[in-house]
Amino acid sequence: MSDDRPTEDVPHDVRAALTQLLEKARDAATDGDTETAAALLETAGTVAANKIPPGERRDRIRRGCETARDALPDGDLAAAYAAAALGYVPEA
C-alpha cells in the first residue's frame, strides 16, 4: 500500500464494513451469484466514496469495486478484483 495516510484516517467500523462487504462479494462472485456480488460491490464502492478520506486508498478501493462489477458475470475475475480491492482496506 503506497497511500501515505495513516490507517486511523479510516474509522474501525468503516474498515470492518468494507472488509465484510468485499469478502462477501468475492465469495458471491466465486459462487456465481452475480446479482448479490454486484449489489455488494456497489455498496462497498459507496461506503468507500462516502467514508474514506480522499486519496489513493479510496480511489483504489472504488476502482476495484467498479472493475469487479464490470467483470461480472465472470465470477473468477470479479472475485480477483474484489480481493485486490480488499487488499487496500486497512485491517479492522
Sequence and secondary structure as in RCSB ss.txt:
>XXXX:A:sequence
MSDDRPTEDVPHDVRAALTQLLEKARDAATDGDTETAAALLETAGTVAANKIPPGERRDRIRRGCETARDALPDG
DLAAAYAAAALGYVPEA
>XXXX:A:secstr
    S GGGS HHHHHHHHHHHHHHHHHHHTT HHHHHHHHHHHHHHHHHHS SSHHHHHHHHHHHHHHHHTT H
HHHHHHHHHHHTTS   
